[in-house]
Amino acid sequence: MNTNLVKAGALSGLIAVGGIASMVSAQTAAEQTNLTEEQIIEIALMEVPGEVTEVELEERRNNTYYEVEVVAEDGTEMELKIAADDGEILRVKAEGKDCDDDDHENDDDGEDA
């Protein structure tokens, strides 16, 4: 039997499994949120005009939210936490600082969502 053929078949199988795994992962993330990443970016930029540099879907204590990093128009690096289900802005702070802009909700232990 040709070993190159066997290797190619094994590689194809791994690629297929990897593709299925990432599809399942993306589907799971989509089930946890009601908003798309594009909608989250729009919400973030309405709050802090500038350039989005990073968007991450996070989950903590059964709360799913997006953490969005924005370089504001004045050059300040800002971090926003936005609820994945309804787009509520949970926190806005300058990178490296611990100040909130608004009355955003805190968890019972004083930490932000």
The first five atom37 places (N, CA, C, CB, O) and aatype in JSON, in Angstrom:
{
  "aatype": [12, 2, 16, 2, 10, 19, 11, 0, 7, 0, 10, 15, 7, 10, 9, 0, 19, 7, 7, 9, 0, 15, 12, 19, 15, 0, 5, 16, 0, 0, 6, 5, 16, 2, 10, 16, 6, 6, 5, 9, 9, 6, 9, 0, 10, 12, 6, 19, 14, 7, 6, 19, 16, 6, 19, 6, 10, 6, 6, 1, 1, 2, 2, 16, 18, 18, 6, 19, 6, 19, 19, 0, 6, 3, 7, 16, 6, 12, 6, 10, 11, 9, 0, 0, 3, 3, 7, 6, 9, 10, 1, 19, 11, 0, 6, 7, 11, 3, 4, 3, 3, 3, 3, 8, 6, 2, 3, 3, 3, 7, 6, 3, 0],
  "atom_mask": [
    [1, 1, 1, 1, 1],
    [1, 1, 1, 1, 1],
    [1, 1, 1, 1, 1],
    [1, 1, 1, 1, 1],
    [1, 1, 1, 1, 1],
    [1, 1, 1, 1, 1],
    [1, 1, 1, 1, 1],
    [1, 1, 1, 1, 1],
    [1, 1, 1, 0, 1],
    [1, 1, 1, 1, 1],
    [1, 1, 1, 1, 1],
    [1, 1, 1, 1, 1],
    [1, 1, 1, 0, 1],
    [1, 1, 1, 1, 1],
    [1, 1, 1, 1, 1],
    [1, 1, 1, 1, 1],
    [1, 1, 1, 1, 1],
    [1, 1, 1, 0, 1],
    [1, 1, 1, 0, 1],
    [1, 1, 1, 1, 1],
    [1, 1, 1, 1, 1],
    [1, 1, 1, 1, 1],
    [1, 1, 1, 1, 1],
    [1, 1, 1, 1, 1],
    [1, 1, 1, 1, 1],
    [1, 1, 1, 1, 1],
    [1, 1, 1, 1, 1],
    [1, 1, 1, 1, 1],
    [1, 1, 1, 1, 1],
    [1, 1, 1, 1, 1],
    [1, 1, 1, 1, 1],
    [1, 1, 1, 1, 1],
    [1, 1, 1, 1, 1],
    [1, 1, 1, 1, 1],
    [1, 1, 1, 1, 1],
    [1, 1, 1, 1, 1],
    [1, 1, 1, 1, 1],
    [1, 1, 1, 1, 1],
    [1, 1, 1, 1, 1],
    [1, 1, 1, 1, 1],
    [1, 1, 1, 1, 1],
    [1, 1, 1, 1, 1],
    [1, 1, 1, 1, 1],
    [1, 1, 1, 1, 1],
    [1, 1, 1, 1, 1],
    [1, 1, 1, 1, 1],
    [1, 1, 1, 1, 1],
    [1, 1, 1, 1, 1],
    [1, 1, 1, 1, 1],
    [1, 1, 1, 0, 1],
    [1, 1, 1, 1, 1],
    [1, 1, 1, 1, 1],
    [1, 1, 1, 1, 1],
    [1, 1, 1, 1, 1],
    [1, 1, 1, 1, 1],
    [1, 1, 1, 1, 1],
    [1, 1, 1, 1, 1],
    [1, 1, 1, 1, 1],
    [1, 1, 1, 1, 1],
    [1, 1, 1, 1, 1],
    [1, 1, 1, 1, 1],
    [1, 1, 1, 1, 1],
    [1, 1, 1, 1, 1],
    [1, 1, 1, 1, 1],
    [1, 1, 1, 1, 1],
    [1, 1, 1, 1, 1],
    [1, 1, 1, 1, 1],
    [1, 1, 1, 1, 1],
    [1, 1, 1, 1, 1],
    [1, 1, 1, 1, 1],
    [1, 1, 1, 1, 1],
    [1, 1, 1, 1, 1],
    [1, 1, 1, 1, 1],
    [1, 1, 1, 1, 1],
    [1, 1, 1, 0, 1],
    [1, 1, 1, 1, 1],
    [1, 1, 1, 1, 1],
    [1, 1, 1, 1, 1],
    [1, 1, 1, 1, 1],
    [1, 1, 1, 1, 1],
    [1, 1, 1, 1, 1],
    [1, 1, 1, 1, 1],
    [1, 1, 1, 1, 1],
    [1, 1, 1, 1, 1],
    [1, 1, 1, 1, 1],
    [1, 1, 1, 1, 1],
    [1, 1, 1, 0, 1],
    [1, 1, 1, 1, 1],
    [1, 1, 1, 1, 1],
    [1, 1, 1, 1, 1],
    [1, 1, 1, 1, 1],
    [1, 1, 1, 1, 1],
    [1, 1, 1, 1, 1],
    [1, 1, 1, 1, 1],
    [1, 1, 1, 1, 1],
    [1, 1, 1, 0, 1],
    [1, 1, 1, 1, 1],
    [1, 1, 1, 1, 1],
    [1, 1, 1, 1, 1],
    [1, 1, 1, 1, 1],
    [1, 1, 1, 1, 1],
    [1, 1, 1, 1, 1],
    [1, 1, 1, 1, 1],
    [1, 1, 1, 1, 1],
    [1, 1, 1, 1, 1],
    [1, 1, 1, 1, 1],
    [1, 1, 1, 1, 1],
    [1, 1, 1, 1, 1],
    [1, 1, 1, 1, 1],
    [1, 1, 1, 0, 1],
    [1, 1, 1, 1, 1],
    [1, 1, 1, 1, 1],
    [1, 1, 1, 1, 1]
  ],
  "atom_positions": [
    [[0.85, -1.18, 0.0], [0.0, 0.0, 0.0], [0.89, 1.24, 0.0], [-0.96, 0.0, 1.23], [1.93, 1.26, 0.65]],
    [[0.51, 2.23, -0.69], [1.27, 3.47, -0.8], [1.13, 4.28, 0.49], [0.79, 4.29, -2.02], [0.03, 4.67, 0.86]],
    [[2.26, 4.53, 1.19], [2.2, 5.25, 2.46], [1.79, 6.7, 2.29], [3.55, 5.18, 3.16], [1.18, 7.29, 3.18]],
    [[2.13, 7.29, 1.14], [1.7, 8.67, 0.9], [0.19, 8.76, 0.8], [2.34, 9.2, -0.39], [-0.4, 9.75, 1.25]],
    [[-0.45, 7.76, 0.23], [-1.91, 7.72, 0.13], [-2.52, 7.6, 1.52], [-2.36, 6.55, -0.77], [-3.52, 8.26, 1.82]],
    [[-1.92, 6.76, 2.36], [-2.43, 6.6, 3.73], [-2.27, 7.91, 4.5], [-1.68, 5.45, 4.46], [-3.18, 8.33, 5.21]],
    [[-1.11, 8.55, 4.37], [-0.87, 9.82, 5.06], [-1.86, 10.89, 4.6], [0.57, 10.3, 4.81], [-2.38, 11.65, 5.41]],
    [[-2.11, 10.94, 3.3], [-3.05, 11.92, 2.76], [-4.45, 11.67, 3.3], [-3.06, 11.88, 1.21], [-5.18, 12.61, 3.63]],
    [[-4.84, 10.41, 3.39], [-6.15, 10.07, 3.92], [-6.27, 10.44, 5.39], [0.0, 0.0, 0.0], [-7.3, 10.96, 5.82]],
    [[-5.22, 10.18, 6.15], [-5.23, 10.52, 7.57], [-5.29, 12.04, 7.76], [-3.98, 9.96, 8.27], [-6.03, 12.53, 8.61]],
    [[-4.53, 12.77, 6.96], [-4.53, 14.23, 7.04], [-5.9, 14.79, 6.68], [-3.46, 14.82, 6.11], [-6.39, 15.71, 7.33]],
    [[-6.52, 14.24, 5.67], [-7.87, 14.68, 5.28], [-8.85, 14.46, 6.42], [-8.34, 13.94, 4.02], [-9.72, 15.3, 6.68]],
    [[-8.72, 13.31, 7.09], [-9.6, 13.02, 8.22], [-9.4, 14.01, 9.35], [0.0, 0.0, 0.0], [-10.38, 14.46, 9.95]],
    [[-8.15, 14.35, 9.66], [-7.87, 15.32, 10.71], [-8.41, 16.7, 10.36], [-6.38, 15.4, 10.97], [-8.96, 17.39, 11.21]],
    [[-8.26, 17.09, 9.12], [-8.78, 18.39, 8.68], [-10.3, 18.42, 8.8], [-8.35, 18.69, 7.22], [-10.87, 19.41, 9.25]],
    [[-10.96, 17.33, 8.41], [-12.41, 17.27, 8.49], [-12.87, 17.35, 9.95], [-12.94, 15.97, 7.84], [-13.82, 18.07, 10.26]],
    [[-12.19, 16.62, 10.84], [-12.56, 16.65, 12.26], [-12.33, 18.04, 12.83], [-11.74, 15.6, 13.06], [-13.17, 18.54, 13.58]],
    [[-11.21, 18.68, 12.47], [-10.94, 20.04, 12.94], [-11.99, 21.01, 12.46], [0.0, 0.0, 0.0], [-12.42, 21.88, 13.22]],
    [[-12.42, 20.87, 11.21], [-13.46, 21.74, 10.67], [-14.78, 21.56, 11.38], [0.0, 0.0, 0.0], [-15.49, 22.53, 11.66]],
    [[-15.11, 20.31, 11.68], [-16.36, 20.02, 12.41], [-16.28, 20.59, 13.81], [-16.63, 18.5, 12.47], [-17.25, 21.18, 14.3]],
    [[-15.13, 20.43, 14.47], [-14.98, 20.95, 15.83], [-15.14, 22.46, 15.85], [-13.61, 20.56, 16.4], [-15.79, 22.99, 16.75]],
    [[-14.56, 23.18, 14.89], [-14.69, 24.63, 14.9], [-16.11, 25.05, 14.53], [-13.69, 25.26, 13.93], [-16.58, 26.08, 15.01]],
    [[-16.8, 24.28, 13.7], [-18.2, 24.59, 13.39], [-19.05, 24.43, 14.65], [-18.74, 23.68, 12.26], [-19.91, 25.26, 14.92]],
    [[-18.81, 23.37, 15.42], [-19.56, 23.14, 16.65], [-19.26, 24.25, 17.65], [-19.22, 21.75, 17.27], [-20.17, 24.74, 18.31]],
    [[-17.98, 24.65, 17.75], [-17.59, 25.72, 18.66], [-18.28, 27.03, 18.28], [-16.07, 25.91, 18.66], [-18.8, 27.72, 19.15]],
    [[-18.29, 27.38, 17.0], [-18.94, 28.59, 16.53], [-20.44, 28.53, 16.78], [-18.66, 28.82, 15.05], [-21.06, 29.53, 17.15]],
    [[-21.03, 27.35, 16.58], [-22.46, 27.19, 16.81], [-22.77, 27.36, 18.29], [-22.94, 25.82, 16.3], [-23.77, 27.99, 18.63]],
    [[-21.94, 26.8, 19.17], [-22.15, 26.93, 20.6], [-22.08, 28.4, 21.01], [-21.11, 26.11, 21.38], [-22.91, 28.86, 21.79]],
    [[-21.1, 29.14, 20.5], [-20.98, 30.56, 20.81], [-22.2, 31.32, 20.32], [-19.7, 31.15, 20.18], [-22.71, 32.2, 21.02]],
    [[-22.68, 30.99, 19.14], [-23.86, 31.66, 18.58], [-25.1, 31.39, 19.43], [-24.1, 31.22, 17.14], [-25.96, 32.26, 19.56]],
    [[-25.19, 30.2, 20.0], [-26.34, 29.86, 20.84], [-26.32, 30.65, 22.15], [-26.36, 28.37, 21.13], [-27.38, 30.89, 22.73]],
    [[-25.13, 31.06, 22.61], [-25.01, 31.79, 23.87], [-25.3, 33.27, 23.71], [-23.63, 31.6, 24.44], [-25.48, 33.98, 24.7]],
    [[-25.34, 33.75, 22.49], [-25.51, 35.18, 22.27], [-26.72, 35.46, 21.4], [-24.25, 35.77, 21.64], [-27.14, 34.62, 20.6]],
    [[-27.26, 36.64, 21.56], [-28.34, 37.08, 20.68], [-27.83, 38.08, 19.66], [-29.47, 37.69, 21.5], [-28.54, 38.4, 18.7]],
    [[-26.61, 38.56, 19.85], [-26.04, 39.59, 18.98], [-24.82, 39.06, 18.25], [-25.68, 40.84, 19.79], [-24.09, 38.21, 18.76]],
    [[-24.61, 39.56, 17.06], [-23.42, 39.17, 16.3], [-22.24, 40.03, 16.74], [-23.67, 39.31, 14.77], [-22.4, 41.05, 17.4]],
    [[-21.05, 39.59, 16.36], [-19.85, 40.36, 16.67], [-19.92, 41.74, 16.01], [-18.59, 39.6, 16.21], [-19.47, 42.73, 16.59]],
    [[-20.47, 41.8, 14.81], [-20.6, 43.09, 14.11], [-21.5, 44.04, 14.88], [-21.15, 42.87, 12.69], [-21.21, 45.24, 14.97]],
    [[-22.6, 43.53, 15.45], [-23.49, 44.37, 16.23], [-22.8, 44.86, 17.51], [-24.77, 43.61, 16.59], [-22.98, 46.01, 17.92]],
    [[-22.01, 44.0, 18.12], [-21.27, 44.36, 19.32], [-20.27, 45.47, 19.0], [-20.54, 43.12, 19.92], [-20.12, 46.42, 19.77]],
    [[-19.59, 45.36, 17.87], [-18.63, 46.39, 17.46], [-19.35, 47.73, 17.27], [-17.91, 45.97, 16.15], [-18.83, 48.77, 17.68]],
    [[-20.53, 47.71, 16.64], [-21.31, 48.93, 16.46], [-21.65, 49.58, 17.8], [-22.6, 48.64, 15.68], [-21.52, 50.79, 17.97]],
    [[-22.08, 48.75, 18.75], [-22.43, 49.26, 20.08], [-21.21, 49.87, 20.75], [-23.01, 48.13, 20.97], [-21.29, 50.96, 21.33]],
    [[-20.08, 49.18, 20.66], [-18.84, 49.68, 21.28], [-18.43, 51.02, 20.68], [-17.7, 48.65, 21.11], [-18.05, 51.93, 21.41]],
    [[-18.5, 51.13, 19.36], [-18.08, 52.36, 18.7], [-19.04, 53.52, 18.93], [-17.92, 52.12, 17.21], [-18.64, 54.68, 18.84]],
    [[-20.31, 53.23, 19.22], [-21.24, 54.3, 19.58], [-20.87, 54.86, 20.95], [-22.71, 53.78, 19.58], [-21.02, 56.05, 21.21]],
    [[-20.38, 53.99, 21.83], [-19.99, 54.41, 23.18], [-18.62, 55.09, 23.18], [-19.97, 53.2, 24.13], [-18.42, 56.12, 23.83]],
    [[-17.66, 54.5, 22.44], [-16.28, 55.02, 22.37], [-15.86, 55.05, 20.9], [-15.29, 54.15, 23.24], [-15.39, 54.05, 20.38]],
    [[-16.03, 56.19, 20.24], [-15.6, 56.28, 18.84], [-14.09, 56.06, 18.73], [-15.99, 57.65, 18.24], [-13.31, 56.57, 19.53]],
    [[-13.7, 55.29, 17.73], [-12.28, 55.0, 17.52], [-12.12, 53.77, 16.66], [0.0, 0.0, 0.0], [-12.91, 53.53, 15.74]],
    [[-11.09, 52.98, 16.96], [-10.79, 51.77, 16.19], [-10.8, 50.55, 17.12], [-9.43, 51.9, 15.47], [-10.08, 50.52, 18.12]],
    [[-11.61, 49.55, 16.78], [-11.66, 48.31, 17.55], [-10.43, 47.49, 17.23], [-12.97, 47.5, 17.25], [-10.11, 47.24, 16.07]],
    [[-9.72, 47.07, 18.29], [-8.51, 46.28, 18.09], [-8.69, 44.83, 18.49], [-7.36, 46.88, 18.87], [-7.92, 43.97, 18.07]],
    [[-9.71, 44.54, 19.31], [-9.92, 43.16, 19.74], [-11.34, 42.97, 20.24], [-8.91, 42.77, 20.84], [-11.91, 43.84, 20.9]],
    [[-11.91, 41.8, 19.91], [-13.24, 41.43, 20.4], [-13.15, 39.98, 20.86], [-14.35, 41.61, 19.29], [-12.75, 39.11, 20.09]],
    [[-13.51, 39.73, 22.12], [-13.47, 38.37, 22.65], [-14.8, 38.06, 23.35], [-12.28, 38.19, 23.63], [-15.33, 38.88, 24.09]],
    [[-15.31, 36.86, 23.1], [-16.49, 36.39, 23.8], [-16.02, 35.72, 25.09], [-17.34, 35.4, 22.92], [-15.2, 34.81, 25.04]],
    [[-16.53, 36.17, 26.22], [-16.12, 35.67, 27.53], [-17.33, 35.15, 28.28], [-15.41, 36.78, 28.35], [-18.47, 35.54, 28.01]],
    [[-17.08, 34.26, 29.22], [-18.15, 33.79, 30.1], [-17.59, 33.71, 31.51], [-18.71, 32.41, 29.64], [-16.53, 33.15, 31.75]],
    [[-18.35, 34.3, 32.45], [-17.95, 34.29, 33.85], [-19.2, 34.22, 34.7], [-17.08, 35.55, 34.22], [-20.12, 35.02, 34.53]],
    [[-19.23, 33.27, 35.61], [-20.39, 33.1, 36.51], [-21.7, 33.07, 35.74], [-20.43, 34.23, 37.54], [-22.66, 33.74, 36.1]],
    [[-21.73, 32.28, 34.68], [-22.91, 32.1, 33.85], [-23.37, 33.38, 33.15], [-24.04, 31.58, 34.68], [-24.5, 33.46, 32.68]],
    [[-22.49, 34.39, 33.07], [-22.77, 35.6, 32.3], [-21.88, 35.58, 31.06], [-22.52, 36.9, 33.16], [-20.67, 35.43, 31.16]],
    [[-22.5, 35.73, 29.91], [-21.75, 35.76, 28.66], [-21.71, 37.2, 28.18], [-22.38, 34.82, 27.59], [-22.74, 37.86, 28.06]],
    [[-20.49, 37.68, 27.9], [-20.32, 39.05, 27.46], [-19.15, 39.13, 26.48], [-20.09, 39.98, 28.66], [-18.31, 38.23, 26.4]],
    [[-19.13, 40.23, 25.76], [-18.01, 40.51, 24.87], [-17.09, 41.5, 25.56], [-18.5, 41.06, 23.5], [-17.54, 42.48, 26.16]],
    [[-15.8, 41.24, 25.48], [-14.81, 42.19, 25.92], [-14.24, 42.82, 24.65], [-13.68, 41.51, 26.81], [-13.68, 42.13, 23.8]],
    [[-14.38, 44.13, 24.54], [-13.99, 44.85, 23.32], [-12.93, 45.89, 23.68], [-15.24, 45.53, 22.65], [-13.11, 46.69, 24.6]],
    [[-11.83, 45.85, 22.94], [-10.78, 46.85, 23.13], [-10.85, 47.85, 21.97], [-9.37, 46.19, 23.22], [-10.92, 47.46, 20.8]],
    [[-10.83, 49.13, 22.32], [-10.95, 50.2, 21.33], [-9.85, 51.23, 21.6], [-12.37, 50.88, 21.39], [-9.61, 51.61, 22.75]],
    [[-9.19, 51.66, 20.54], [-8.3, 52.81, 20.65], [-9.16, 54.02, 20.28], [-7.0, 52.68, 19.69], [-9.57, 54.19, 19.13]],
    [[-9.44, 54.84, 21.29], [-10.32, 56.0, 21.1], [-9.65, 57.01, 20.17], [-10.66, 56.66, 22.45], [-8.45, 56.95, 19.91]],
    [[-10.46, 57.93, 19.66], [-9.96, 58.93, 18.72], [-8.83, 59.77, 19.31], [-11.09, 59.84, 18.29], [-7.99, 60.28, 18.56]],
    [[-8.79, 59.92, 20.66], [-7.71, 60.69, 21.29], [-6.5, 59.82, 21.61], [-8.22, 61.34, 22.57], [-5.54, 60.3, 22.22]],
    [[-6.54, 58.53, 21.21], [-5.41, 57.63, 21.41], [-5.48, 56.8, 22.68], [0.0, 0.0, 0.0], [-4.64, 55.93, 22.89]],
    [[-6.47, 57.05, 23.53], [-6.63, 56.29, 24.77], [-7.1, 54.87, 24.46], [-7.63, 57.0, 25.71], [-8.02, 54.68, 23.66]],
    [[-6.48, 53.89, 25.09], [-6.93, 52.5, 24.93], [-8.03, 52.25, 25.94], [-5.75, 51.49, 25.13], [-7.84, 52.4, 27.15]],
    [[-9.19, 51.85, 25.43], [-10.37, 51.63, 26.27], [-10.78, 50.16, 26.2], [-11.54, 52.54, 25.83], [-10.57, 49.49, 25.19]],
    [[-11.38, 49.68, 27.29], [-11.91, 48.33, 27.33], [-13.38, 48.41, 27.72], [-11.11, 47.43, 28.34], [-13.75, 49.05, 28.7]],
    [[-14.22, 47.74, 26.91], [-15.65, 47.71, 27.18], [-16.08, 46.27, 27.4], [-16.45, 48.35, 26.03], [-15.57, 45.36, 26.75]],
    [[-17.01, 46.08, 28.31], [-17.67, 44.78, 28.47], [-19.12, 45.0, 28.11], [-17.51, 44.21, 29.93], [-19.8, 45.86, 28.66]],
    [[-19.59, 44.18, 27.14], [-20.94, 44.35, 26.6], [-21.67, 43.02, 26.7], [-20.9, 44.86, 25.12], [-21.16, 41.99, 26.25]],
    [[-22.86, 43.03, 27.3], [-23.66, 41.81, 27.45], [-23.95, 41.2, 26.09], [-24.97, 42.11, 28.2], [-24.4, 41.89, 25.18]],
    [[-23.69, 39.9, 25.97], [-23.86, 39.21, 24.68], [-25.32, 39.0, 24.33], [-23.15, 37.87, 24.71], [-25.65, 38.85, 23.15]],
    [[-26.2, 39.0, 25.32], [-27.6, 38.71, 25.02], [-28.39, 39.94, 24.6], [-28.24, 38.09, 26.22], [-29.28, 39.84, 23.75]],
    [[-28.08, 41.12, 25.2], [-28.9, 42.29, 24.89], [-28.1, 43.54, 24.52], [-29.78, 42.59, 26.04], [-28.7, 44.57, 24.22]],
    [[-26.77, 43.48, 24.54], [-25.96, 44.61, 24.14], [-25.79, 45.68, 25.19], [0.0, 0.0, 0.0], [-25.25, 46.75, 24.9]],
    [[-26.24, 45.42, 26.42], [-26.07, 46.39, 27.5], [-24.58, 46.58, 27.78], [-26.81, 45.93, 28.79], [-23.82, 45.61, 27.86]],
    [[-24.17, 47.82, 27.91], [-22.77, 48.11, 28.23], [-22.6, 47.92, 29.74], [-22.36, 49.57, 27.79], [-23.19, 48.64, 30.55]],
    [[-21.79, 46.94, 30.1], [-21.59, 46.6, 31.5], [-20.47, 47.4, 32.15], [-21.3, 45.13, 31.64], [-20.53, 47.72, 33.33]],
    [[-19.45, 47.73, 31.35], [-18.31, 48.47, 31.9], [-17.55, 49.16, 30.77], [-17.38, 47.53, 32.69], [-17.41, 48.62, 29.67]],
    [[-17.05, 50.35, 31.07], [-16.16, 51.07, 30.17], [-15.02, 51.58, 31.04], [-16.9, 52.25, 29.4], [-15.26, 52.26, 32.04]],
    [[-13.78, 51.26, 30.67], [-12.66, 51.78, 31.44], [-11.45, 51.96, 30.54], [-12.31, 50.84, 32.61], [-11.31, 51.29, 29.52]],
    [[-10.6, 52.88, 30.94], [-9.34, 53.07, 30.24], [-8.43, 51.9, 30.61], [-8.68, 54.44, 30.61], [-8.41, 51.48, 31.76]],
    [[-7.68, 51.38, 29.63], [-6.77, 50.27, 29.89], [-5.83, 50.65, 31.02], [-5.97, 49.92, 28.62], [-5.28, 51.75, 31.06]],
    [[-5.65, 49.72, 31.95], [-4.72, 49.95, 33.05], [-5.3, 50.78, 34.18], [0.0, 0.0, 0.0], [-4.61, 51.02, 35.17]],
    [[-6.55, 51.22, 34.05], [-7.19, 52.0, 35.11], [-8.42, 51.25, 35.57], [-7.56, 53.43, 34.61], [-8.94, 50.38, 34.86]],
    [[-8.88, 51.58, 36.75], [-10.03, 50.88, 37.31], [-11.18, 51.86, 37.56], [-9.64, 50.17, 38.61], [-11.72, 51.92, 38.66]],
    [[-11.54, 52.62, 36.53], [-12.62, 53.58, 36.68], [-13.74, 53.28, 35.68], [-12.11, 55.02, 36.48], [-13.48, 52.95, 34.53]],
    [[-14.95, 53.4, 36.13], [-16.12, 53.21, 35.27], [-16.66, 54.57, 34.87], [-17.21, 52.38, 35.98], [-16.59, 55.53, 35.64]],
    [[-17.19, 54.63, 33.65], [-17.77, 55.89, 33.17], [-19.18, 56.11, 33.67], [-17.76, 55.92, 31.66], [-19.59, 57.24, 33.92]],
    [[-19.93, 55.03, 33.81], [-21.35, 55.13, 34.17], [-21.63, 54.26, 35.38], [-22.25, 54.72, 32.99], [-20.72, 53.67, 35.96]],
    [[-22.88, 54.2, 35.76], [-23.32, 53.33, 36.85], [-23.53, 51.92, 36.33], [-24.61, 53.86, 37.49], [-24.66, 51.45, 36.27]],
    [[-22.45, 51.25, 35.97], [-22.57, 49.89, 35.46], [-22.64, 48.92, 36.63], [-21.39, 49.53, 34.52], [-22.04, 49.15, 37.67]],
    [[-23.4, 47.85, 36.45], [-23.64, 46.9, 37.52], [-22.39, 46.14, 37.89], [-24.73, 45.94, 37.12], [-21.55, 45.83, 37.05]],
    [[-22.28, 45.83, 39.19], [-21.2, 45.0, 39.7], [-21.76, 43.7, 40.23], [-20.41, 45.73, 40.81], [-22.94, 43.62, 40.57]],
    [[-20.92, 42.66, 40.29], [-21.31, 41.39, 40.9], [-21.34, 41.55, 42.41], [-20.33, 40.25, 40.48], [-20.92, 42.58, 42.93]],
    [[-21.82, 40.55, 43.11], [-21.94, 40.58, 44.56], [-20.61, 40.82, 45.26], [-22.53, 39.3, 45.04], [-20.58, 41.47, 46.31]],
    [[-19.5, 40.33, 44.71], [-18.2, 40.46, 45.37], [-17.46, 41.72, 44.96], [-17.35, 39.25, 45.06], [-16.28, 41.88, 45.3]],
    [[-18.11, 42.62, 44.26], [-17.49, 43.88, 43.89], [-16.76, 43.85, 42.57], [0.0, 0.0, 0.0], [-16.32, 44.91, 42.1]],
    [[-16.6, 42.69, 41.94], [-15.94, 42.62, 40.66], [-16.95, 42.85, 39.55], [-15.25, 41.28, 40.48], [-18.13, 42.53, 39.7]],
    [[-16.47, 43.4, 38.44], [-17.35, 43.6, 37.29], [-17.61, 42.28, 36.61], [-16.75, 44.6, 36.29], [-16.85, 41.33, 36.78]],
    [[-18.68, 42.21, 35.82], [-19.04, 41.0, 35.09], [-17.99, 40.63, 34.12], [-20.34, 41.16, 34.37], [-18.12, 39.63, 33.41]]
  ]
}
